[in-house]
Structures are given as structure tokens and as C-alpha cells.
Amino acid sequence: THLALAHYIQGDLSSAEAELIRTEQRCSSIEFPQGAFSLAYARQMEAIIRIDAGQLDKAAVAAADLARLGEEHGFDSWSLVGAAQSACIGALAAAHSGATAPELSGYIDGIAGIVDLWRALGVVSLITFYDAVLVRLMIAAGRIDDARLRLHTALELAAQTGMRFYDAELTRLLARTVEDTAERAAGFRDAVDLARTQGAYILEIRAAADLFELAADGRESLATAVSRFARDSTWPELQRARALLG
């Protein structure tokens, strides 16, 4: 599963998928409860990978299976995570389909309730990923102040815990809440630089694409980000980046 995560963050989706298959095969050979619990862990990670890749249909399948495993075996924490992931996926699908701000706010409030409960209980592993999902929805709903507050909370937690795996994306999203063009571009550059130092190719190319559309120096950053991917990479955002470069 961790190999799948390493491949995913560098945009090698096919290798990530291969490792997820190996995980499932390994889990099927392990007796209960370790096998089923480990498979639930893998499903959680698969849903995150699929969400970030924009594969919401496949993400929904992974999240539903996670919830099923939790309910079937009495893993209450996994049941809750599966429900939260399903809510996130449904909300993102609605946003992509042009849902109105009031419709999105209903999703946002429900997901925020779960995420804030986790935070209050000290269950913070991976929580900044869900903060970022909430921020994307808040921006789409025009709730910019709420988005900015959520981002500062997430970045503060990352600084306190050292859980910085999603800081580049949080930094990119924070820049999107800024009106001043120069300040926004500076935020995108910070996100590019941070992703680059972490070897997070998918976050680097995402921030570089935003910078390309805003500032004159964005072409070089985007071209560099694209060059990191294997020629046969199937990462979805790579196609958009190449199209921008012409």
C-alpha cells in the first residue's frame, strides 16, 4: 500500500494500481482480523488516490467497500472513514456537475462535521487531505473566508505534527483564496517549490499549471514539472499541462 502511495504521488498511476492489486492479494491470504483490517486500510488509501486522480467513480467503489468491511467486521472507525470518503466523493461530483452554492454548502457542513469531530478527538492522521477537499468545495461555493480559515488550521496542524505530506496542495489552495495577482502568483511559486523539494510530482504540476495561467514565468515551472513524469504516465493532469504548453 505504501508503495502504491509512493507511485501515486509521483504520477505513476498504473504502478500504484498494480501495488493495490498486490495488497488485495496479500490480504486475502491473511487470517481475520489482520487480513480484513489491512484491506480496509488499503481501501482508505485507494480512495484518496482515486480522488486526487479525479477518478470519482473508482473512488466511490473503494469507499463503499471500505464502509462494507467496517460494517461486516465491526471495524467502527473504518465504517466512519468510508462514510466520510463517500460524502467527499459525492460532494466533488456535485461540484463538477455545476451544483449551486447552497447545494454545495449542504455537503460542506456535513463533511466538516465529521472532520471537525476527528480533530476534536485527536484523530488527525491524513486529516489535512480532507481539509483540502473541504477547501475546494468552499471555493466552489464562494465561501472564501471559510476556506482561508480551514487552510490556516490545516497548515498549523501540519507544522505542529510534522504531517506535511499535503502542504504543497494546501499552499496552492491558499493562493487561490488571494485576490492580489502578485501575491497569488507568489503562493503558487511557494507551492511549486515545496512540492519539488518533497518529490510530489502531482502537486508540483498542479501548482505549476496554476502559475502558468497567471504569470509570465509559469512556462518554465510547468515545463520542468512535466519533465519529471515518465513519457507513458497516465496521470490525468499531465494531459492538461501538456496542452497548456502547446
C-alpha positions as CSV (number, residue, x, y, z in Angstrom):
1,T,0.0,0.0,0.0
2,H,2.8,2.4,0.8
3,L,4.5,1.6,-2.5
4,A,1.2,2.5,-4.2
5,L,1.2,5.8,-2.4
6,A,4.8,6.5,-3.5
7,H,3.9,5.7,-7.1
8,Y,0.8,7.9,-6.9
9,I,2.5,11.0,-5.5
10,Q,4.9,10.8,-8.5
11,G,2.1,10.4,-11.0
12,D,2.7,6.7,-11.9
13,L,-0.9,5.6,-11.6
14,S,-0.5,2.3,-13.4
15,S,2.2,1.2,-10.9
16,A,0.1,2.4,-8.0
17,E,-2.8,0.3,-9.2
18,A,-0.5,-2.7,-9.6
19,E,0.6,-2.4,-6.0
20,L,-3.0,-2.1,-4.8
21,I,-3.8,-5.3,-6.5
22,R,-0.8,-6.9,-4.8
23,T,-2.1,-5.6,-1.5
24,E,-5.5,-7.1,-2.0
25,Q,-4.0,-10.5,-2.9
26,R,-1.8,-10.4,0.2
27,C,-4.7,-9.5,2.4
28,S,-6.7,-12.4,1.1
29,S,-4.0,-14.8,2.3
30,I,-4.0,-13.4,5.9
31,E,-6.4,-14.7,8.5
32,F,-9.0,-12.5,10.3
33,P,-8.7,-9.9,11.7
34,Q,-5.4,-8.8,10.2
35,G,-6.3,-9.5,6.6
36,A,-9.6,-7.7,6.6
37,F,-8.3,-4.8,8.7
38,S,-5.3,-4.4,6.4
39,L,-7.6,-4.5,3.3
40,A,-9.7,-1.7,4.9
41,Y,-6.6,0.3,5.4
42,A,-5.7,-0.2,1.7
43,R,-9.2,0.8,0.6
44,Q,-8.9,4.0,2.5
45,M,-5.7,4.9,0.7
46,E,-7.1,3.8,-2.7
47,A,-10.0,6.2,-2.3
48,I,-7.6,9.0,-1.6
49,I,-5.5,8.1,-4.6
50,R,-8.6,7.9,-6.8
51,I,-10.0,11.2,-5.5
52,D,-6.7,13.0,-6.3
53,A,-6.6,11.5,-9.7
54,G,-10.2,12.7,-10.4
55,Q,-11.4,9.1,-10.8
56,L,-14.5,9.7,-8.7
57,D,-16.4,6.6,-9.9
58,K,-13.5,4.3,-8.8
59,A,-13.1,6.3,-5.6
60,A,-16.7,5.7,-4.8
61,V,-16.3,1.9,-5.2
62,A,-13.2,1.9,-2.9
63,A,-15.0,4.0,-0.3
64,A,-18.1,1.8,-0.4
65,D,-16.0,-1.3,0.0
66,L,-14.2,0.3,3.0
67,A,-17.6,1.0,4.6
68,R,-18.7,-2.6,3.9
69,L,-15.6,-4.0,5.5
70,G,-16.2,-1.8,8.6
71,E,-19.8,-2.8,9.0
72,E,-19.2,-6.5,8.2
73,H,-16.4,-6.9,10.7
74,G,-17.3,-4.4,13.4
75,F,-14.4,-2.0,12.5
76,D,-16.3,1.1,13.5
77,S,-13.5,3.5,12.7
78,W,-13.3,2.2,9.1
79,S,-17.1,2.5,8.7
80,L,-16.9,6.2,9.6
81,V,-14.0,6.8,7.3
82,G,-15.8,5.1,4.5
83,A,-18.9,7.2,5.1
84,A,-16.8,10.4,5.2
85,Q,-15.0,9.5,1.9
86,S,-18.3,8.7,0.2
87,A,-19.6,12.1,1.3
88,C,-16.5,13.8,-0.1
89,I,-16.8,11.9,-3.4
90,G,-20.5,12.8,-3.7
91,A,-19.7,16.5,-3.0
92,L,-16.9,16.7,-5.5
93,A,-19.1,15.0,-8.1
94,A,-21.8,17.6,-7.4
95,A,-19.3,20.4,-7.7
96,H,-18.1,19.1,-11.1
97,S,-21.7,18.9,-12.3
98,G,-22.3,22.5,-11.5
99,A,-24.1,22.3,-8.2
100,T,-25.2,25.7,-6.7
101,A,-23.6,27.3,-3.8
102,P,-26.5,26.4,-1.4
103,E,-26.3,22.8,-2.6
104,L,-22.6,22.6,-2.0
105,S,-22.9,24.2,1.4
106,G,-25.1,21.3,2.5
107,Y,-22.3,18.9,1.6
108,I,-19.7,21.1,3.2
109,D,-21.4,21.4,6.5
110,G,-21.9,17.6,6.7
111,I,-18.3,16.8,5.8
112,A,-16.9,19.5,8.1
113,G,-18.9,18.0,11.0
114,I,-17.1,14.6,10.6
115,V,-13.6,16.2,10.0
116,D,-14.0,18.5,13.0
117,L,-15.1,15.6,15.2
118,W,-11.9,13.7,14.2
119,R,-9.9,16.8,15.0
120,A,-11.6,17.2,18.4
121,L,-10.9,13.5,19.2
122,G,-7.2,13.8,18.2
123,V,-7.7,11.5,15.2
124,V,-5.6,13.6,12.8
125,S,-3.8,11.1,10.6
126,L,-4.4,12.3,6.9
127,I,-6.9,14.9,8.1
128,T,-5.3,17.7,6.0
129,F,-6.3,15.8,2.9
130,Y,-9.9,16.1,3.9
131,D,-9.4,19.8,4.9
132,A,-8.2,20.3,1.3
133,V,-11.3,18.6,-0.1
134,L,-13.4,20.9,2.0
135,V,-11.5,23.9,0.8
136,R,-12.1,23.0,-2.8
137,L,-15.8,22.8,-2.2
138,M,-15.8,26.1,-0.2
139,I,-14.0,27.9,-3.0
140,A,-16.5,26.5,-5.5
141,A,-19.4,27.7,-3.2
142,G,-17.8,31.2,-2.8
143,R,-17.1,30.7,0.8
144,I,-13.6,32.2,0.6
145,D,-13.2,33.3,4.2
146,D,-14.2,29.8,5.4
147,A,-11.7,28.3,3.0
148,R,-8.9,30.5,4.2
149,L,-9.6,29.7,7.9
150,R,-9.7,26.0,7.2
151,L,-6.4,26.2,5.3
152,H,-4.7,28.1,8.2
153,T,-6.0,25.4,10.6
154,A,-4.7,22.6,8.4
155,L,-1.2,24.2,7.9
156,E,-0.9,24.9,11.6
157,L,-1.6,21.2,12.4
158,A,0.9,20.2,9.8
159,A,3.5,22.4,11.4
160,Q,2.7,21.0,14.9
161,T,2.8,17.4,13.9
162,G,5.3,17.2,11.0
163,M,2.5,15.7,8.9
164,R,3.4,17.8,5.8
165,F,2.5,15.3,3.0
166,Y,-0.2,17.7,1.6
167,D,1.3,21.1,2.5
168,A,2.1,21.9,-1.2
169,E,-1.6,21.4,-2.1
170,L,-2.7,23.4,0.9
171,T,-0.3,26.2,-0.1
172,R,-1.7,26.1,-3.7
173,L,-5.2,26.3,-2.4
174,L,-4.4,29.2,-0.1
175,A,-3.0,31.1,-3.0
176,R,-6.4,30.6,-4.8
177,T,-8.1,32.5,-1.9
178,V,-6.0,35.6,-2.5
179,E,-7.3,38.4,-4.8
180,D,-4.0,40.2,-5.4
181,T,-2.4,38.8,-8.6
182,A,1.2,39.2,-7.4
183,E,0.5,37.6,-4.0
184,R,-1.4,34.7,-5.6
185,A,1.5,34.0,-8.0
186,A,3.9,34.1,-5.1
187,G,1.8,31.5,-3.4
188,F,1.8,29.3,-6.4
189,R,5.6,29.5,-6.6
190,D,5.8,28.5,-3.0
191,A,3.6,25.5,-3.7
192,V,5.7,24.5,-6.7
193,D,9.0,24.8,-4.7
194,L,7.6,22.8,-1.8
195,A,6.3,20.1,-3.9
196,R,9.6,19.9,-5.8
197,T,11.6,19.5,-2.6
198,Q,9.2,16.7,-1.5
199,G,9.3,14.9,-4.8
200,A,5.5,15.3,-5.0
201,Y,5.2,15.5,-8.8
202,I,1.4,15.5,-8.9
203,L,1.3,18.5,-6.6
204,E,4.1,20.3,-8.4
205,I,2.4,20.0,-11.8
206,R,-0.9,21.2,-10.3
207,A,0.6,24.3,-8.8
208,A,2.8,25.0,-11.9
209,A,-0.3,24.8,-14.1
210,D,-2.0,27.5,-12.0
211,L,1.2,29.6,-12.1
212,F,1.4,29.2,-15.9
213,E,-2.1,30.7,-16.3
214,L,-1.2,33.7,-14.1
215,A,2.4,34.7,-14.5
216,A,5.0,35.1,-17.3
217,D,7.5,32.8,-15.6
218,G,5.0,30.0,-15.3
219,R,6.0,28.3,-18.5
220,E,9.4,27.2,-17.3
221,S,8.0,25.9,-14.0
222,L,5.3,23.9,-15.8
223,A,7.8,22.5,-18.4
224,T,10.1,21.4,-15.5
225,A,7.1,19.8,-13.7
226,V,6.0,17.9,-16.9
227,S,9.6,16.7,-17.5
228,R,9.5,14.7,-14.2
229,F,6.8,12.4,-15.4
230,A,7.5,9.2,-17.4
231,R,6.6,9.6,-21.0
232,D,3.9,6.9,-20.7
233,S,2.5,8.3,-17.5
234,T,-1.3,8.1,-17.3
235,W,-1.7,10.8,-14.6
236,P,-4.8,12.7,-15.8
237,E,-3.5,16.3,-15.1
238,L,-0.5,15.6,-17.3
239,Q,-2.6,15.9,-20.4
240,R,-3.9,19.3,-19.4
241,A,-0.3,20.5,-18.6
242,R,1.0,19.4,-22.0
243,A,-1.9,21.1,-23.7
244,L,-1.1,24.4,-21.9
245,L,2.5,24.2,-23.1
246,G,1.3,23.6,-26.6
